[in-house]
Amino acid sequence: MGFLHLFIVNKSGGLIHQKALGPRAPKIGVNEWLRIGSTFHSLHAIAAEASPVRLPGNKNAYGADDGIDEIVAAGLVLRCLQTRTGIKFVV
């Protein structure tokens, strides 16, 4: 299975960029991509606050700042890399 989509979300939850990376990637409208980007940002923020474990090197005094790294489901693997500036790269 190859990568189908890449989307980049800024630290306030806005979709910066979206690109289909394969011919099998589903065709989704612009509004749906904006909704997906902001929803993922919200879920990432909730996961970071709800995390019961602080990972080594975490500088956030109020909880985890790690959020979602990977979601694995039947037929879906979603990976997220968050930079120090808060920008998220999701494939």
N, C-alpha and C positions, 0 to 999 in steps of 0.2 A: 504494500500500500504506500503510495507516495503522498506528498503534501498536496492538498487541494486548494487551500486558501491561506493567505497571509493577511492579517489585519493589524494595524498599529493604532493604539489608543493612547491619548495624552493623559497627563496626570489628573485632569478634571473630568475625564470620562468621554471626551469627544473623539470621534473616529477621525484619524489623520489620513490614513491610507488603507486601501483594500485592493488586493490583487488576486485573481484566480491563477493558480500555479499549475494547473493541469487541465487536459481536455475533458475530464470527467467531472470537473467542478460544477456544482449546480449554479444556474443563473438566478441571482437574487437581486432585487431592486435596491436602489440607493437608500430609500427610507428604511428598509429592512436591515441593511448593513449598519446604519446609524443606530437603530434599536439594538442590534446584537452587540455592538461595541459598548454602548452605555450600560446595557444589562450585564455584560461580562465585567465591566469596571465595578459596578455595584456589588456583584457577587464576590469579586476579588477583595474589595474593601471589607465586606462582612466576614469573609473567611479569615482575613488577617486579624480582625478584632475578636472573633470567636475562637481563635486557636488556643487550646489549653496549654500548649507547649511553646516556650520561647527557644528558638534555635540558637546555637552558639554564634556569637558575633552580632546579635541583634542589638541595635543601639536605641530602639524605641522603648522608653521607660513605661509606656502605658499599655504594652502588649506586643504581640507579634507584628512584624511589618512584612511578613513573607507572603501571605495570601495564597492563591492557587498556583501551583507549579504545573500540575498535570491532572487531567480528567480522562479516565479510561472507561469506556462503555462498549457495548456490543456494536462493532463497526465504526467506532469513533475514538480517536485519540486526540486530545486537545492539549497543547503545551504552551506555557506562557513564560516569557522571560521579562522580568521587570528591571529596568535600569535604575541607577541611583537617582536620576532626575524624575522618576515616576512614570516614564513612558513604558508601555507594555507592548511587546511583540508576541503575537499569538499565531500559531500555525496549527 
